[in-house]
């Protein structure tokens, strides 16, 4: 069994090109499959549980993520970035990973009452304590899985994450049917973490052991400290709105807001997650050639724009159909927030393409600066906007701050790489133009075909939007200089040659 799984996750060929293609295939497949499964899970659980249940789980998740981000040394990224044999560092990294997981679990268990009091949700105490078990279990995950990322062999990563998500989905849905409360979500998270840890030892032959080698830990932290600060700032920028919404508006509103965020971000940022996993190790291998690096970056930005623009705008257009048709009337208050957060998701996705670029160039201090700027903008506007417009005000604040900082990050990246070939129009201008045409078609189709918001209207309008977008892509490819992503393969070949 172990041999079979390893053979399935190995990439053919040793060239950067073949490994990049294999990585892209596995990463894209992983994201598509997981997103479909998570969407099905979300629809089912939204009909079985209440926004209050999701709000309680959000409280526990926020606390867990807070400690994870504030204790993450960025060792995985440091191991990927190192242009040398990393095996001597693995035991030390794993030892610290285990200690970190146990520490997080202990802190959450001890301070659960204070966290619950902060959100005025006393029923969240036991939820937080049980969720903390997942942190301890994740700490024992095989550190050897970092090779899947470093060597662009994402088949292993696919198996790892698919096993985790499948366990989470099966357990949470089963428990929701039986229990009908927040514990379904809790048991799903613990089951997912346990499955991930077990599978990591099945698919990766490396066997870590405890080793407190401080010289190696210090060496990794020299690079990882910037990843740490970036993660801390990303947590604050990504969750300060949740914290303030939960604190000021209550757990029920937090549950609505989190659902809006999850659905909107899942559409617009998925492709960025895929490209980030592949591009960081790829950029690291191209760091000595600015020309090849430029082509690789604009190729990845092209892909993000090509998928991100239509998915973000499409989510805005069909948000009422998705909410009322698939989730139910209880979730109606989140529609406007979902639409605003779709804009935030698009801005985040485009801006996030610059993170792997700067990290691969040995400049991990650049992304935290943009995160800090975004945090400041959100902090300034969040309270007054929530006071005036409720959770919609929070969503609008995040969208505005994300758009400003995302655009600035792209501008800095363009200045760093240069744009001698007019790549900005190719990568972003034409996808935006094609998406605008798609929006007109979908809006017209709604006016002609539907009077209300149903599951049928969601499916039909989504299909119409897809057809309209690809028809516009075909037209612009035929009659303008635009090179649709079908030409990306040839560009990758040229870069990797």
Beta strands, then each sheet from edge to edge (+ up, - down):
end
